[in-house]
């Protein structure tokens, strides 16, 4: 087996660090708009998407849904990470036959805060019998390069939305395909658990009944018992899913998978269904739409979009 001198290990670390620093450069994204009153949570509702605009109010009814959580945890294989805030936003087109279709915002349905992986790279891939990994492990001792973050990202539109499940327990509310982006200069910029072709599919369910209330408001978001808009509020539920499988990590190390094997061996990936779990604490879910969409037919989608835009501050 080939051995690596301290100089070789240092060169390897330096090269990976430079590549990671270059890959971390990106462009800033525009901030979500601020909306008035009862529209406030729906900052990313895709009201201008063709499917939403085409909803007539008779055969197809447009709605906006947002679900947030202040924090929770996710277990992937042998690794458990405490998560930060999550924000899921989608458009829903309810069909007259009782089915529905989901419309994702342009930037993806899910926005989540990065979470710090316990132990960093040392915990994720060390110790290792692979010489180059051993060299990296030795170089990471007491290094700022050890920190690694994990961010959950959407990869494709959610599907199978069940509005009734939102007020009940132990029923999947929506199918959410995601991947986990592992970020650290030594991992490169393309280290993911899950891909667009092979995503992690989350099926969150309420584990307790949420509190329910309903408000009515004008098109611009102003509260009004006689307003033409309504908002359903489902709050305080803990959501969980322990059914999903987790594929192996890919692209870790020089963006070509140099250290995939070490990451997967240490974290126990791929991991089958039943060995993983997601918990979202104190979820806040809101659904809004026109009270009487038929009165806005055949332009209910256009009316909903006009109201949303009128609420932007």
BAROVEX-446996 format. One record per residue: x, z, y negated of N, C-alpha, C, O in turn. Coordinates in steps of 0.02 Angstrom, whole numbers. Last residue first. Example, Ala and Ser with C-alpha at 12.3 -4.5 7.8 and 13.67 -1.06 7.14 Angstrom:
// residues 2
nX; nZ; nY; caX; caZ; caY; cX; cZ; cY; oX; oZ; oY
642; 354; 112; 684; 357; 53; 645; 394; -2; 670; 402; -57 .
660; 390; 284; 615; 390; 225; 660; 390; 165; 712; 423; 166 .
This chain:
// residues 313
nX; nZ; nY; caX; caZ; caY; cX; cZ; cY; oX; oZ; oY
-2257; 0; -2238; -2240; 28; -2304; -2174; 1; -2329; -2152; 19; -2384 .
-2384; -83; -2152; -2311; -76; -2161; -2297; -53; -2232; -2321; -83; -2280 .
-2517; -108; -2143; -2496; -38; -2140; -2422; -28; -2152; -2399; 28; -2160 .
-2533; -243; -2136; -2557; -210; -2198; -2535; -137; -2201; -2535; -106; -2254 .
-2488; -269; -2008; -2446; -288; -2064; -2468; -255; -2129; -2427; -241; -2173 .
-2601; -223; -1936; -2535; -193; -1926; -2490; -208; -1986; -2457; -162; -2012 .
-2702; -312; -1983; -2706; -240; -1996; -2638; -207; -1990; -2619; -167; -2032 .
-2654; -432; -1930; -2661; -425; -2003; -2665; -351; -2022; -2635; -329; -2071 .
-2662; -406; -1793; -2596; -418; -1823; -2600; -408; -1899; -2554; -380; -1929 .
-2801; -395; -1779; -2758; -339; -1763; -2690; -347; -1795; -2663; -299; -1823 .
-2838; -527; -1815; -2861; -470; -1856; -2817; -409; -1843; -2797; -374; -1890 .
-2781; -600; -1711; -2758; -612; -1779; -2778; -554; -1825; -2739; -534; -1868 .
-2857; -550; -1604; -2784; -541; -1606; -2756; -551; -1675; -2711; -514; -1696 .
-2987; -593; -1638; -2971; -522; -1635; -2896; -509; -1638; -2874; -462; -1671 .
-3055; -713; -1662; -2988; -702; -1692; -2968; -628; -1690; -2935; -604; -1737 .
-3184; -758; -1637; -3133; -766; -1585; -3062; -752; -1609; -3014; -777; -1579 .
-3215; -581; -1648; -3206; -642; -1608; -3219; -704; -1651; -3262; -703; -1695 .
-3242; -464; -1708; -3187; -502; -1738; -3175; -567; -1700; -3129; -604; -1718 .
-3337; -408; -1630; -3358; -425; -1698; -3303; -465; -1735; -3317; -496; -1786 .
-3268; -377; -1514; -3313; -435; -1513; -3335; -456; -1583; -3350; -515; -1594 .
-3201; -259; -1539; -3164; -322; -1544; -3209; -383; -1544; -3191; -436; -1572 .
-3231; -125; -1604; -3279; -174; -1580; -3246; -243; -1585; -3262; -281; -1631 .
-3110; -56; -1632; -3168; -22; -1602; -3216; -71; -1569; -3239; -61; -1513 .
-2950; -121; -1593; -3012; -128; -1631; -3069; -93; -1595; -3076; -99; -1534 .
-2826; 3; -1545; -2855; -64; -1546; -2917; -64; -1590; -2935; -13; -1620 .
-2699; 104; -1465; -2743; 86; -1521; -2768; 14; -1515; -2736; -28; -1484 .
-2634; 245; -1385; -2660; 177; -1376; -2707; 162; -1434; -2751; 203; -1450 .
-2497; 351; -1353; -2551; 330; -1399; -2570; 258; -1384; -2527; 216; -1372 .
-2417; 493; -1286; -2440; 424; -1275; -2499; 409; -1320; -2545; 449; -1326 .
-2286; 591; -1262; -2337; 580; -1314; -2357; 506; -1310; -2318; 462; -1329 .
-2223; 706; -1141; -2235; 639; -1164; -2293; 636; -1214; -2341; 674; -1210 .
-2142; 820; -1095; -2185; 821; -1154; -2196; 751; -1183; -2182; 738; -1241 .
-2006; 737; -1009; -2042; 797; -1029; -2085; 785; -1091; -2066; 746; -1135 .
-1982; 640; -871; -1990; 636; -944; -2034; 695; -965; -2091; 702; -943 .
-1876; 609; -738; -1924; 655; -767; -1924; 648; -842; -1871; 650; -873 .
-1838; 518; -593; -1840; 517; -667; -1893; 567; -689; -1948; 568; -662 .
-1732; 507; -448; -1791; 531; -484; -1782; 525; -559; -1726; 526; -585 .
-1685; 468; -279; -1676; 463; -351; -1738; 489; -386; -1791; 492; -355 .
-1713; 454; -149; -1652; 491; -165; -1638; 493; -240; -1585; 516; -261 .
-1822; 375; -137; -1829; 443; -113; -1769; 486; -129; -1772; 548; -123 .
-1739; 222; -103; -1798; 257; -128; -1804; 326; -97; -1792; 334; -37 .
-1557; 231; -94; -1624; 209; -74; -1679; 249; -108; -1667; 302; -137 .
-1422; 174; -190; -1459; 233; -168; -1531; 214; -153; -1564; 184; -195 .
-1257; 97; -181; -1329; 97; -195; -1365; 156; -162; -1341; 185; -113 .
-1195; 256; -239; -1235; 196; -249; -1212; 140; -203; -1152; 137; -188 .
-1127; 378; -259; -1174; 370; -204; -1221; 311; -212; -1280; 316; -195 .
-1028; 400; -350; -1097; 415; -371; -1149; 405; -316; -1207; 420; -325 .
-910; 363; -285; -915; 430; -314; -988; 449; -329; -1007; 507; -321 .
-934; 230; -248; -919; 279; -197; -930; 350; -223; -956; 393; -187 .
-955; 168; -373; -1010; 171; -325; -997; 224; -271; -1044; 259; -251 .
-829; 182; -435; -889; 208; -467; -944; 217; -416; -977; 269; -415 .
-746; 113; -343; -734; 184; -358; -796; 216; -388; -814; 272; -370 .
-800; -16; -347; -799; 21; -284; -791; 95; -297; -823; 137; -265 .
-779; -60; -481; -847; -50; -454; -847; -4; -393; -888; 42; -388 .
-664; -88; -549; -671; -20; -522; -743; -7; -498; -764; 51; -495 .
-674; -224; -581; -612; -198; -555; -619; -130; -522; -585; -115; -473 .
-779; -302; -630; -790; -260; -572; -727; -231; -541; -727; -216; -482 .
-758; -369; -745; -760; -410; -684; -765; -367; -621; -757; -392; -565 .
-736; -297; -858; -798; -336; -856; -803; -379; -792; -849; -420; -787 .
-635; -207; -841; -616; -275; -863; -675; -324; -861; -665; -384; -861 .
-750; -114; -764; -678; -123; -765; -660; -194; -780; -668; -238; -737 .
-895; -160; -686; -860; -101; -712; -784; -111; -707; -757; -115; -652 .
-987; -251; -633; -954; -267; -696; -913; -211; -725; -896; -213; -784 .
-1110; -141; -559; -1073; -203; -562; -1039; -211; -630; -1061; -180; -679 .
-1173; -18; -445; -1147; -36; -511; -1108; -101; -506; -1076; -115; -455 .
-1310; -48; -330; -1241; -31; -346; -1224; -52; -417; -1255; -96; -445 .
-1482; 4; -364; -1430; -39; -337; -1360; -15; -356; -1353; 32; -394 .
-1600; 121; -316; -1549; 107; -366; -1495; 63; -335; -1465; 83; -285 .
-1780; 135; -299; -1713; 126; -271; -1665; 108; -327; -1685; 83; -379 .
-1911; 253; -342; -1870; 193; -355; -1803; 194; -317; -1774; 247; -306 .
-1986; 366; -330; -1996; 314; -280; -1946; 257; -286; -1939; 216; -240 .
-2007; 466; -418; -1954; 477; -369; -1957; 424; -314; -1933; 435; -259 .
-2054; 499; -580; -2053; 448; -528; -1994; 463; -482; -1938; 470; -505 .
-2155; 583; -703; -2103; 583; -652; -2110; 522; -607; -2165; 497; -597 .
-2201; 671; -852; -2205; 611; -809; -2144; 609; -762; -2090; 631; -780 .
-2299; 795; -919; -2234; 781; -889; -2243; 721; -842; -2287; 721; -800 .
-2399; 785; -1068; -2391; 776; -995; -2317; 770; -977; -2277; 742; -1016 .
-2425; 793; -1205; -2404; 852; -1169; -2394; 845; -1095; -2381; 895; -1061 .
-2565; 683; -1242; -2504; 718; -1259; -2489; 776; -1211; -2535; 805; -1180 .
-2642; 545; -1295; -2632; 582; -1232; -2565; 617; -1237; -2513; 584; -1235 .
-2756; 475; -1402; -2695; 514; -1399; -2693; 555; -1335; -2738; 595; -1323 .
-2820; 323; -1461; -2824; 374; -1408; -2756; 408; -1404; -2704; 375; -1403 .
-2889; 262; -1607; -2826; 279; -1574; -2839; 335; -1523; -2865; 387; -1541 .
-2974; 123; -1684; -2973; 188; -1650; -2906; 198; -1616; -2871; 151; -1600 .
-3041; 39; -1829; -2989; 49; -1779; -2997; 117; -1747; -3023; 164; -1777 .
-3135; 38; -1929; -3143; -12; -1876; -3090; -8; -1821; -3092; -46; -1773 .
-3200; 201; -1980; -3152; 146; -1980; -3161; 99; -1921; -3190; 118; -1870 .
-3274; 313; -1998; -3312; 250; -1992; -3265; 190; -1989; -3288; 133; -1995 .
-3180; 412; -2014; -3225; 417; -1956; -3265; 353; -1945; -3288; 339; -1889 .
-3020; 375; -2057; -3088; 362; -2079; -3134; 364; -2018; -3127; 321; -1974 .
-2852; 371; -2111; -2903; 404; -2070; -2972; 392; -2100; -2982; 399; -2160 .
-2769; 218; -2135; -2799; 276; -2167; -2854; 306; -2123; -2898; 269; -2100 .
-2721; 100; -2082; -2697; 162; -2054; -2727; 225; -2083; -2713; 280; -2059 .
-2779; -16; -2124; -2713; -1; -2152; -2686; 66; -2128; -2633; 87; -2150 .
-2905; -17; -2063; -2855; -64; -2041; -2785; -48; -2066; -2736; -65; -2032 .
-2952; 157; -2041; -2958; 91; -2071; -2901; 47; -2049; -2852; 71; -2019 .
-2988; 252; -1891; -2954; 238; -1954; -2967; 167; -1978; -2989; 123; -1940 .
-3009; 391; -1782; -3033; 326; -1807; -3002; 315; -1875; -2992; 362; -1914 .
-2946; 471; -1631; -2956; 466; -1704; -2980; 396; -1721; -2973; 349; -1682 .
-2955; 584; -1496; -2965; 516; -1521; -2976; 518; -1596; -3011; 562; -1621 .
-2866; 671; -1363; -2909; 669; -1423; -2910; 597; -1449; -2872; 555; -1426 .
-2811; 768; -1227; -2843; 706; -1250; -2877; 718; -1317; -2912; 767; -1327 .
-2666; 820; -1137; -2719; 836; -1185; -2745; 770; -1214; -2707; 723; -1224 .
-2638; 762; -967; -2621; 767; -1038; -2681; 790; -1079; -2738; 782; -1059 .
-2616; 848; -816; -2663; 812; -858; -2642; 818; -931; -2630; 873; -955 .
-2456; 819; -736; -2510; 864; -759; -2555; 824; -805; -2535; 772; -831 .
-2383; 712; -702; -2384; 767; -654; -2432; 822; -675; -2448; 867; -635 .
-2407; 538; -720; -2419; 605; -747; -2418; 656; -691; -2448; 646; -638 .
-2277; 426; -670; -2344; 455; -659; -2348; 521; -695; -2298; 557; -701 .
-2180; 274; -679; -2194; 343; -700; -2267; 362; -689; -2313; 322; -698 .
-2090; 183; -597; -2163; 188; -593; -2183; 258; -614; -2202; 299; -572 .
-1953; 72; -622; -1982; 139; -630; -2058; 135; -630; -2088; 89; -659 .
-1839; -19; -542; -1910; -24; -563; -1940; 46; -562; -1952; 75; -510 .
-1686; -85; -579; -1718; -23; -559; -1790; -28; -584; -1800; -40; -643 .
-1666; -263; -538; -1673; -204; -582; -1693; -141; -545; -1714; -143; -487 .
-1595; -393; -510; -1604; -337; -463; -1609; -272; -503; -1564; -231; -502 .
-1589; -479; -617; -1611; -506; -553; -1626; -451; -502; -1666; -461; -456 .
-1542; -396; -716; -1606; -430; -727; -1634; -456; -661; -1694; -456; -650 .
-1477; -249; -630; -1470; -312; -666; -1540; -342; -677; -1589; -317; -651 .
-1395; -92; -598; -1455; -135; -602; -1442; -196; -645; -1400; -195; -690 .
-1285; -22; -696; -1319; -7; -634; -1386; -41; -638; -1430; -22; -677 .
-1146; -105; -775; -1217; -90; -770; -1235; -66; -699; -1205; -87; -650 .
-1029; -151; -885; -1037; -106; -827; -1109; -82; -825; -1131; -44; -868 .
-978; -230; -986; -1028; -258; -940; -1038; -216; -877; -1053; -242; -824 .
-872; -190; -1064; -938; -192; -1096; -994; -214; -1049; -1052; -218; -1070 .
-756; -71; -991; -775; -135; -1018; -846; -133; -1045; -877; -80; -1047 .
-714; 53; -950; -761; 18; -907; -775; -53; -930; -802; -92; -891 .
-634; 104; -1049; -602; 83; -987; -648; 46; -939; -625; 13; -893 .
-726; 138; -1152; -677; 84; -1162; -645; 60; -1097; -631; 0; -1091 .
-892; 150; -1091; -829; 184; -1101; -776; 129; -1109; -781; 77; -1076 .
-1055; 154; -1028; -1010; 133; -1082; -951; 181; -1090; -958; 241; -1095 .
-1174; 85; -925; -1122; 135; -928; -1069; 112; -978; -1041; 58; -971 .
-1340; 53; -932; -1277; 29; -960; -1228; 87; -964; -1239; 134; -1003 .
-1456; 24; -811; -1419; 77; -844; -1353; 49; -867; -1314; 24; -827 .
-1612; -67; -822; -1544; -60; -797; -1511; -4; -836; -1536; 15; -890 .
-1786; -89; -772; -1732; -67; -817; -1665; -74; -782; -1661; -86; -722 .
-1959; -121; -769; -1892; -141; -743; -1838; -125; -794; -1842; -144; -853 .
-2094; -27; -742; -2045; -37; -796; -1977; -57; -766; -1941; -13; -741 .
-2264; -22; -720; -2200; -39; -686; -2151; -60; -740; -2164; -107; -778 .
-2369; 115; -762; -2342; 49; -777; -2279; 39; -736; -2245; 88; -720 .
-2425; 224; -697; -2454; 201; -760; -2432; 130; -776; -2472; 90; -800 .
-2467; 279; -535; -2420; 242; -577; -2455; 213; -639; -2508; 181; -634 .
-2537; 440; -520; -2551; 368; -515; -2501; 332; -560; -2493; 351; -618 .
-2533; 578; -542; -2509; 550; -479; -2531; 478; -466; -2543; 459; -409 .
-2678; 602; -647; -2613; 622; -620; -2598; 584; -556; -2643; 560; -522 .
-2750; 522; -795; -2753; 556; -731; -2684; 578; -709; -2636; 574; -747 .
-2733; 446; -904; -2770; 508; -915; -2775; 549; -851; -2802; 604; -851 .
-2663; 336; -859; -2635; 374; -915; -2670; 440; -927; -2641; 486; -956 .
-2738; 270; -767; -2687; 316; -742; -2657; 358; -797; -2630; 412; -783 .
-2813; 183; -847; -2846; 243; -819; -2794; 294; -795; -2805; 354; -801 .
-2723; 81; -874; -2744; 124; -928; -2776; 188; -901; -2766; 242; -930 .
-2591; 19; -800; -2654; 48; -779; -2676; 100; -831; -2651; 156; -831 .
-2492; -126; -788; -2514; -70; -830; -2583; -47; -808; -2628; -88; -797 .
-2408; -221; -720; -2453; -176; -683; -2473; -114; -725; -2471; -58; -700 .
-2252; -223; -813; -2310; -254; -782; -2351; -201; -746; -2332; -142; -743 .
-2125; -256; -940; -2162; -213; -894; -2223; -250; -865; -2243; -302; -891 .
-2009; -393; -948; -2070; -361; -972; -2098; -313; -919; -2096; -329; -860 .
-1831; -368; -939; -1893; -401; -922; -1953; -360; -944; -1947; -301; -957 .
-1754; -236; -941; -1732; -303; -919; -1793; -341; -893; -1806; -344; -833 .
-1719; -102; -1053; -1767; -147; -1021; -1733; -211; -998; -1688; -236; -1032 .
-1598; 27; -1020; -1620; -32; -1057; -1672; -71; -1018; -1670; -73; -956 .
-1520; 183; -1041; -1570; 145; -1004; -1596; 88; -1048; -1614; 100; -1105 .
-1351; 222; -1047; -1410; 204; -1086; -1457; 162; -1044; -1437; 111; -1016 .
-1225; 339; -1037; -1270; 298; -998; -1333; 286; -1039; -1365; 333; -1063 .
-1052; 365; -1079; -1123; 371; -1094; -1162; 322; -1050; -1137; 270; -1030 .
-906; 461; -1058; -945; 402; -1038; -1018; 415; -1053; -1044; 470; -1041 .
-744; 518; -1100; -816; 520; -1112; -849; 454; -1091; -824; 400; -1105 .
-606; 496; -1087; -643; 518; -1029; -719; 512; -1038; -755; 501; -989 .
-535; 471; -1198; -561; 412; -1163; -604; 431; -1103; -635; 388; -1072 .
-478; 585; -1238; -542; 569; -1269; -574; 508; -1236; -633; 496; -1245 .
-406; 678; -1102; -407; 619; -1146; -476; 609; -1175; -527; 621; -1142 .
-375; 770; -1001; -377; 793; -1070; -377; 735; -1121; -352; 743; -1176 .
-332; 640; -894; -331; 712; -903; -327; 730; -977; -281; 709; -1012 .
-315; 504; -881; -375; 528; -915; -376; 603; -927; -418; 627; -965 .
-206; 476; -803; -200; 464; -875; -258; 493; -915; -253; 504; -975 .
-253; 501; -676; -199; 543; -702; -194; 536; -778; -178; 584; -812 .
-348; 397; -666; -370; 467; -663; -317; 513; -692; -333; 560; -730 .
-266; 284; -669; -313; 296; -724; -335; 369; -725; -340; 400; -778 .
-200; 301; -547; -163; 300; -610; -207; 313; -669; -188; 349; -715 .
-307; 290; -460; -270; 353; -462; -230; 357; -527; -227; 410; -559 .
-338; 157; -481; -386; 208; -503; -352; 276; -507; -366; 315; -553 .
-228; 97; -423; -240; 86; -495; -289; 137; -522; -283; 159; -580 .
-242; 146; -285; -186; 161; -329; -199; 153; -403; -183; 198; -442 .
-380; 227; -219; -358; 162; -244; -302; 173; -295; -314; 208; -344 .
-429; 348; -189; -372; 327; -149; -346; 259; -170; -296; 234; -144 .
-475; 462; -319; -484; 399; -284; -420; 382; -246; -365; 399; -267 .
-573; 603; -384; -511; 568; -365; -526; 504; -326; -582; 493; -304 .
-656; 491; -501; -595; 526; -479; -614; 585; -434; -667; 615; -444 .
-769; 434; -558; -730; 393; -511; -667; 428; -484; -629; 397; -447 .
-844; 527; -632; -877; 467; -606; -836; 431; -553; -865; 401; -508 .
-764; 627; -680; -816; 645; -633; -847; 585; -599; -873; 591; -543 .
-682; 549; -762; -652; 590; -710; -703; 609; -657; -689; 608; -597 .
-773; 495; -851; -743; 452; -801; -711; 491; -745; -711; 470; -688 .
-882; 640; -866; -853; 578; -891; -825; 535; -835; -849; 538; -778 .
-944; 758; -836; -878; 747; -808; -844; 683; -832; -785; 674; -819 .
-1105; 686; -854; -1065; 746; -842; -997; 729; -810; -994; 691; -762 .
-1133; 565; -976; -1126; 576; -904; -1082; 636; -891; -1025; 638; -916 .
-1247; 575; -1108; -1178; 586; -1087; -1176; 602; -1012; -1212; 645; -988 .
-1357; 443; -1155; -1347; 510; -1125; -1275; 516; -1102; -1246; 467; -1078 .
-1428; 356; -1293; -1376; 363; -1243; -1371; 435; -1218; -1379; 482; -1257 .
-1607; 342; -1308; -1544; 368; -1333; -1492; 369; -1277; -1509; 382; -1219 .
-1697; 190; -1284; -1679; 257; -1262; -1612; 277; -1293; -1568; 236; -1303 .
-1833; 85; -1283; -1775; 104; -1322; -1759; 176; -1305; -1803; 220; -1311 .
-1920; -40; -1195; -1893; 28; -1195; -1833; 34; -1241; -1787; -7; -1238 .
-1953; -175; -1211; -2006; -124; -1215; -1978; -54; -1224; -2009; -13; -1258 .
-1861; -287; -1318; -1870; -249; -1256; -1919; -193; -1265; -1926; -165; -1320 .
-1862; -355; -1437; -1802; -319; -1420; -1806; -279; -1355; -1760; -241; -1339 .
-1995; -408; -1443; -1936; -453; -1437; -1873; -417; -1415; -1833; -446; -1378 .
-2106; -311; -1337; -2077; -328; -1402; -2015; -371; -1392; -1985; -371; -1338 .
-2208; -379; -1203; -2152; -337; -1226; -2130; -358; -1296; -2134; -417; -1313 .
-2367; -367; -1142; -2325; -407; -1187; -2270; -361; -1214; -2285; -309; -1244 .
-2459; -371; -992; -2416; -334; -1037; -2373; -382; -1077; -2347; -431; -1051 .
-2632; -389; -949; -2563; -415; -950; -2524; -378; -1003; -2552; -357; -1054 .
-2761; -333; -837; -2727; -334; -902; -2659; -366; -895; -2631; -369; -840 .
-2929; -335; -769; -2856; -339; -764; -2826; -338; -835; -2862; -343; -885 .
-3063; -344; -798; -3035; -278; -784; -2960; -277; -775; -2930; -223; -773 .
-3110; -465; -839; -3119; -449; -768; -3088; -381; -749; -3087; -364; -690 .
-3072; -478; -971; -3142; -461; -958; -3153; -441; -884; -3201; -405; -869 .
-2912; -400; -1001; -2954; -457; -982; -3024; -434; -963; -3033; -377; -942 .
-2811; -341; -1129; -2860; -322; -1079; -2907; -381; -1065; -2937; -408; -1111 .
-2651; -347; -1165; -2709; -391; -1171; -2755; -374; -1113; -2741; -390; -1055 .
-2542; -242; -1251; -2584; -251; -1192; -2640; -300; -1209; -2672; -294; -1261 .
-2373; -217; -1299; -2439; -242; -1315; -2477; -253; -1249; -2447; -271; -1198 .
-2271; -69; -1299; -2294; -132; -1270; -2360; -153; -1303; -2397; -112; -1330 .
-2137; 44; -1301; -2191; 13; -1338; -2207; -55; -1307; -2162; -94; -1291 .
-2057; 195; -1275; -2083; 136; -1241; -2141; 108; -1282; -2188; 144; -1297 .
-1923; 290; -1304; -1979; 260; -1341; -1998; 195; -1306; -1961; 147; -1308 .
-1839; 444; -1278; -1857; 378; -1254; -1919; 354; -1292; -1962; 394; -1311 .
-1702; 555; -1312; -1767; 526; -1330; -1777; 457; -1299; -1730; 417; -1293 .
-1597; 592; -1172; -1622; 606; -1239; -1690; 574; -1251; -1729; 567; -1204 .
-1565; 666; -1009; -1579; 611; -1054; -1603; 635; -1122; -1626; 692; -1129 .
-1442; 720; -902; -1494; 743; -948; -1504; 688; -1000; -1456; 666; -1032 .
-1410; 655; -742; -1395; 652; -813; -1454; 677; -853; -1511; 657; -840 .
-1336; 666; -585; -1394; 684; -626; -1372; 688; -698; -1322; 720; -715 .
-1281; 577; -444; -1268; 595; -513; -1333; 609; -550; -1380; 569; -548 .
-1297; 521; -321; -1270; 589; -323; -1260; 615; -394; -1232; 669; -403 .
-1430; 421; -363; -1385; 437; -309; -1363; 510; -313; -1404; 555; -308 .
-1478; 475; -512; -1461; 412; -480; -1410; 426; -426; -1352; 441; -441 .
-1594; 561; -602; -1548; 568; -545; -1540; 500; -513; -1588; 470; -489 .
-1626; 607; -766; -1629; 553; -717; -1575; 566; -665; -1517; 580; -682 .
-1730; 701; -879; -1671; 694; -837; -1682; 635; -789; -1738; 617; -774 .
-1773; 727; -1050; -1789; 734; -979; -1725; 730; -939; -1673; 752; -961 .
-1853; 710; -1213; -1798; 719; -1167; -1821; 727; -1096; -1881; 734; -1083 .
-1961; 674; -1289; -1903; 702; -1324; -1843; 711; -1278; -1787; 718; -1303 .
-2044; 520; -1267; -2025; 584; -1238; -1963; 609; -1275; -1918; 569; -1291 .
-2184; 409; -1295; -2119; 437; -1312; -2107; 503; -1275; -2154; 536; -1254 .
-2269; 259; -1295; -2260; 322; -1258; -2190; 347; -1271; -2141; 311; -1259 .
-2394; 151; -1359; -2328; 182; -1368; -2326; 247; -1328; -2374; 285; -1328 .
-2485; 1; -1365; -2472; 64; -1330; -2401; 87; -1346; -2355; 47; -1348 .
-2617; -97; -1432; -2548; -75; -1437; -2541; -8; -1402; -2584; 35; -1408 .
-2720; -237; -1380; -2709; -166; -1394; -2634; -153; -1400; -2593; -193; -1377 .
-2843; -368; -1376; -2775; -346; -1389; -2772; -271; -1405; -2815; -245; -1440 .
-2940; -441; -1249; -2940; -391; -1303; -2869; -365; -1314; -2838; -341; -1266 .
-3026; -583; -1193; -2962; -548; -1197; -2960; -503; -1258; -2977; -525; -1314 .
-3156; -622; -1203; -3124; -626; -1137; -3058; -587; -1136; -3038; -562; -1083 .
-3169; -566; -1342; -3220; -568; -1290; -3189; -567; -1221; -3194; -517; -1185 .
-3055; -569; -1416; -3101; -513; -1427; -3158; -512; -1378; -3193; -461; -1374 .
-2954; -664; -1400; -3013; -682; -1440; -3059; -624; -1455; -3099; -627; -1502 .
-2782; -676; -1414; -2836; -635; -1387; -2898; -643; -1431; -2896; -630; -1491 .
-2677; -739; -1478; -2728; -782; -1447; -2787; -742; -1418; -2837; -772; -1398 .
-2593; -638; -1517; -2630; -674; -1569; -2687; -715; -1539; -2738; -725; -1572 .
-2540; -604; -1391; -2579; -555; -1429; -2622; -591; -1481; -2681; -575; -1488 .
-2471; -719; -1356; -2524; -694; -1311; -2569; -644; -1346; -2629; -641; -1333 .
-2375; -733; -1463; -2429; -782; -1452; -2487; -756; -1408; -2545; -770; -1423 .
-2344; -585; -1559; -2330; -624; -1498; -2389; -672; -1485; -2446; -653; -1496 .
-2372; -501; -1661; -2364; -572; -1678; -2346; -615; -1618; -2335; -675; -1626 .
-2374; -374; -1610; -2438; -402; -1633; -2433; -476; -1648; -2484; -511; -1648 .
-2294; -284; -1523; -2284; -356; -1532; -2347; -393; -1553; -2370; -438; -1518 .
-2248; -132; -1597; -2301; -167; -1562; -2295; -242; -1575; -2292; -263; -1633 .
-2154; -48; -1653; -2130; -108; -1620; -2185; -146; -1582; -2170; -187; -1539 .
-2219; 61; -1710; -2171; 24; -1751; -2148; -42; -1720; -2125; -86; -1755 .
-2329; 154; -1696; -2328; 87; -1666; -2280; 40; -1702; -2300; -15; -1721 .
-2344; 277; -1758; -2302; 273; -1698; -2290; 202; -1673; -2244; 192; -1633 .
-2426; 244; -1878; -2356; 265; -1882; -2317; 258; -1817; -2260; 235; -1819 .
-2559; 214; -1892; -2517; 162; -1863; -2445; 186; -1852; -2406; 151; -1820 .
-2614; 319; -1959; -2623; 317; -1887; -2584; 261; -1852; -2577; 261; -1791 .
-2504; 305; -2097; -2556; 342; -2062; -2556; 337; -1987; -2505; 348; -1955 .
-2403; 157; -2106; -2447; 207; -2137; -2492; 241; -2085; -2516; 210; -2038 .
-2238; 133; -2043; -2308; 114; -2049; -2350; 173; -2073; -2333; 231; -2062 .
-2078; 64; -2063; -2120; 124; -2069; -2191; 103; -2080; -2204; 59; -2121 .
-1993; -44; -1944; -2030; -32; -2006; -2065; 36; -2004; -2079; 63; -1951 .
-1830; -15; -1875; -1902; -24; -1866; -1938; -10; -1931; -1916; 32; -1970 .
-1685; -98; -1939; -1723; -38; -1925; -1796; -55; -1915; -1822; -103; -1944 .
-1590; -226; -1858; -1634; -205; -1912; -1674; -143; -1891; -1694; -136; -1833 .
-1428; -192; -1793; -1496; -215; -1784; -1539; -187; -1840; -1527; -133; -1867 .
-1261; -251; -1816; -1313; -201; -1827; -1381; -231; -1817; -1392; -290; -1832 .
-1159; -320; -1687; -1195; -327; -1750; -1248; -274; -1755; -1277; -254; -1705 .
-1006; -248; -1620; -1069; -285; -1617; -1101; -290; -1684; -1073; -266; -1734 .
-875; -193; -1518; -895; -218; -1583; -959; -259; -1576; -964; -300; -1531 .
-839; -166; -1390; -887; -120; -1420; -910; -144; -1489; -959; -117; -1516 .
-741; -254; -1353; -809; -267; -1329; -860; -224; -1362; -919; -241; -1364 .
-629; -194; -1410; -652; -259; -1435; -724; -271; -1416; -764; -295; -1457 .
-620; -80; -1332; -630; -74; -1404; -655; -138; -1434; -698; -137; -1478 .
-597; -137; -1205; -658; -98; -1218; -672; -91; -1291; -730; -95; -1312 .
-470; -194; -1225; -528; -236; -1209; -593; -201; -1224; -639; -230; -1253 .
-395; -79; -1250; -400; -132; -1301; -460; -176; -1288; -496; -194; -1335 .
-410; -12; -1127; -433; 18; -1190; -442; -34; -1244; -492; -33; -1280 .
-350; -99; -1037; -421; -86; -1031; -449; -56; -1095; -505; -72; -1115 .
-217; -91; -1085; -253; -155; -1084; -328; -145; -1080; -366; -178; -1116 .
-189; 44; -1067; -186; 14; -1134; -225; -51; -1137; -261; -64; -1185 .
-198; 59; -928; -243; 97; -972; -246; 65; -1041; -300; 58; -1070 .
-91; -26; -890; -160; -40; -868; -210; -6; -913; -259; -36; -934 .
17; 37; -948; 1; -30; -969; -71; -48; -950; -107; -80; -989 .
16; 156; -876; 6; 158; -948; -15; 90; -974; -58; 84; -1017 .
46; 109; -748; -18; 142; -761; -34; 143; -835; -91; 131; -855 .
175; 58; -770; 121; 13; -750; 53; 43; -764; 7; 10; -789 .
241; 177; -800; 238; 124; -851; 182; 75; -835; 146; 53; -880 .
229; 250; -681; 196; 275; -742; 190; 221; -795; 140; 218; -831 .
198; 126; -550; 242; 169; -589; 204; 195; -649; 153; 166; -668 .
107; 116; -403; 107; 101; -474; 151; 151; -511; 142; 211; -504 .
121; 36; -240; 122; 94; -284; 127; 72; -356; 149; 16; -370 .
28; -42; -110; 67; -48; -170; 63; 15; -213; 9; 44; -221 .
43; 0; 60; 0; 0; 0; 44; 0; -62; 93; 38; -66 .
